[in-house]
Amino acid sequence: MRIERKNYYPEIDGLRAIAVLSVLIYHANISINEIKILSGGFLGVDIFFVISGYLITSILLKDYNENNKISIRFFYERRIRRIFPALLFVIFSCFVFSWFLLPPLEKLDFYYSSLASISFISNFYFWYSGEIYGAIESQFKPLLHTWSLGVEEQFY
């Protein structure tokens, strides 16, 4: 038996799937006859931003319609409860691997990037550290993908 959630739109899950697949295929660098498949797959991140903006706006409008105000504190509490469990799991998992695989300087950089990720400022951290997304060196930055969380939270 399926439980219906109020204001649940399965189409949004479909868009999320398209976004995830396009980003995964893009990063996999799959080529056929030396033609890269889905060379614009990075646009999946933009799709996520649009979906997120739509959903967040819906939540804020609902909050405003019910209470005649928007609680920024409550908004960020909900965001943290939703994002932190998965983010902390990813950081902890990466921490275990980094402990065994990264040299000392890269470990230190990983620890700083962990703090930046938890603070939702990793986009600034990686930008100021001169990281180039997609460069060979960036493959050794396990939290580089958290830049999008920073952008999203700063936007809200």
Secondary structure, 3 states (H helix, E strand, C coil): CCCCCCCCCHHHHHHHHHHHHHHHHHHHCCEECCEECCCCCCHHHHHHHHHHHHHHHHHHHHHHHHHCCCCHHHHHHHHHHHHHHHHHHHHHHHHHHHHHHCCHHHHHHHHHHHHHHHCCCHHHHHHHCCCCCCCHHHHHCCCHHHHHHHHHHHHC
